[in-house]
Amino acid sequence: MGSGMRICVTVLLGAAALGGCIGATTPSGAPPDDKQPGRWATLAPMPSSRQELAVAEVGGKVYAVGGFGDSYEPVDTVEAYDPAADRWEARAPLPIAVHHPAAVSLGGKLYVLGGFSGRVSQVPQDSLFEYEPATNAWRTLAPMPTARGALGAAAVEGKIHALGGSQDRALNAHEVYDPATGRWSPRNPMPTARDHLAVVTLGGKLYAIGGRASFFGEKYANVEIYDPATDSWRIGASLPAARGGIAAAAMNERIFVFGGELPFRIFNAAEMLDPAAGTWVAKAPMPTPRHGLGAAVAGKRIYLPGGGTQPGPGRTNVLEAFEP
């Protein structure tokens, strides 16, 4: 199915009828930033088409990790993009094949957490892997206390925070890994249990953004902010539209959110949060609407590889970069 095609259907779920056009694109509901909309560039595509992958920047390169591959089986594929050369290269594969993992950059190394194995069964994983770019090698670290996929993760104050995700239901789990000790410890759970969320660090705090309870279940516009100094949460300015499958990045003291998914729609939205003002604005829309993608900052751009171009399956190898 091409990314421009729309198929209108009605699905019966229990006593409710849900209707919509598969492939319909939803723009941002935030007021547009007409003065500084930003600009997009289309760059060298990934060698492999993938969605529900993890993305992080390490040493100036953008790593695309795991995801759905052919026939929507989990893959162990790891590819690194060099912005200076506009070129991808294959790196050592993950120790296991997973989709819906999370990735974090910390101390010049890449950490990959959790995800699902299996195509239909979606078995949640508790794995934590560390990648050393200099040796192109992975090693297995202490597993997460809570196995899960579709989680969010970010580093703050030298520690990795794993938030939310799913087993057979959405979770509000909040667990922290300390690379100095090799140990996990629990922290104050997120106020909202959710998966397919995005997590970023800004100003020494964690922002947990969007997400959902399930594909047909409740979607969240929640922005919840964690302060590691007090182990406490507070509520931030909500997303302009509730959705899951988003990507997010922090840059220039702002937070940027891209794409997302509802049961019958995907988003081309690129939105910016000014945390100090508590306001969202819409930037120039994504050239390729997507969900299940990742985002990473390198230099003056935010890079967004892969994702799904249809609600549900629809993997792509596109790489687009946004410059605010």
Number of C-alpha atoms within 10 A of each C-alpha: 10 9 18 11 11 17 11 11 11 11 10 9 9 6 6 8 9 13 13 15 16 21 25 19 23 17 16 21 14 18 13 16 15 11 7 11 18 15 14 18 13 14 15 17 18 21 13 18 19 31 32 30 29 32 30 28 24 22 14 16 20 24 26 31 30 29 31 27 21 11 8 18 15 26 22 17 23 20 20 20 23 16 18 9 8 10 14 19 12 15 16 15 18 20 14 14 20 32 31 33 30 30 31 24 22 20 10 14 15 21 23 24 28 28 32 25 22 15 14 9 8 19 17 24 22 17 21 20 19 21 21 14 16 9 8 10 14 18 12 13 15 14 18 20 16 20 19 31 28 32 29 30 29 25 23 18 12 12 15 22 23 28 29 30 34 27 19 11 12 22 21 19 23 20 20 21 22 15 16 8 7 10 14 18 12 13 16 15 18 20 15 20 19 31 31 31 29 29 27 22 20 17 11 13 18 23 26 27 29 29 32 27 20 17 17 12 10 14 22 22 18 25 21 20 23 20 15 16 9 8 10 14 18 12 13 17 18 18 22 19 19 18 28 31 29 27 30 27 23 21 19 9 11 15 19 23 23 28 32 31 30 22 21 23 23 28 29 22 28 25 26 25 22 15 16 8 8 10 16 24 19 24 26 20 22 21 13 20 26 34 33 32 29 29 29 28 22 19 13 12 18 22 27 27 30 29 33 29 30 28 24 19 17 21 26 23 17 22 18 21 23 23 14 17
